[in-house]
Amino acid sequence: MNTAAVPPIAPPILAPAATVSGWRGLIADWSSDREAFHVSWGKAMMWIFLLSDTFIFSCFLTGYMTVRVSTTVPWPNPSEVFGLHVGGADVPLLLIAIMTFVLISSSGTMAMAVNFAYRRDRANAAALILVTAMFGEMFVGMQAFEWSKLIMQEGVRPWGNPMGAAQFGSAFFMITGFHGLHVSCGVVYLLTVAFKLIRGDYEQSGNYQIVEIAGLYWHFVDLVWVFIFALFYLW
């Protein structure tokens, strides 16, 4: 009688969820509670949030353009309304140009922060995120100055203004205020991420994707400002 041990049968090797295609792959991604469409939950949820925010800003800007082309009262000239008196001369859109430069520059520092984060250089990543947050604070501060100038000196109100169409005030405060709220929330978000980087919260897992997710939000805020700048200040 042959008493040799029979080698155990190896269990079948299951394909990882990332390689399964079709509906089975979709179900595997979502049921694992780690990924959605082969993308991490954090990044997927940020994209969904930004998509919903895109719809809101699109509605605001579409409403503004509709009011702008339908009003029978002359619309205030942005070059005059948002100009500054510097050195004895009126400089049109000077403050707006500086605000745009600051916000676009912050996209560059944020992109560099993401690059350093994926190199696991948390010191430089945190430093660049702090610089980005500082640019955001500068933008909000200049926007507060712009609002105070229009309210205190020009007499602009949400229900009217002495320079032309009454809808100007409501459109301006609604659109720029909603964007300024996003920038302010983004600054708090960036400061939180920078603090956690400095403390080393992501060091053990080695997962610095949160920096990229924060970068997605910040780049979106900058992109929205480009449309506001073009449609509200240059039109």
SULVEN-V285120 format. One record per run of one state. SS is the DSSP state (helix for helix, strand for strand, loop for the rest). FROM is the first residue (numbers start at 1). LEN is the number of residues. If there is no record, write none. Layout:
ss:SS from:FROM len:LEN
ss:SS from:FROM len:LEN
//
This chain:
ss:loop from:1 len:16
ss:helix from:17 len:3
ss:loop from:20 len:2
ss:helix from:22 len:10
ss:loop from:32 len:3
ss:strand from:35 len:2
ss:loop from:37 len:2
ss:strand from:39 len:2
ss:helix from:41 len:30
ss:loop from:71 len:7
ss:helix from:78 len:4
ss:loop from:82 len:2
ss:strand from:84 len:3
ss:loop from:87 len:2
ss:strand from:89 len:3
ss:loop from:92 len:2
ss:helix from:94 len:25
ss:loop from:119 len:3
ss:helix from:122 len:32
ss:loop from:154 len:3
ss:strand from:157 len:1
ss:loop from:158 len:2
ss:strand from:160 len:1
ss:loop from:161 len:6
ss:helix from:167 len:33
ss:loop from:200 len:9
ss:helix from:209 len:25
ss:loop from:234 len:2
//
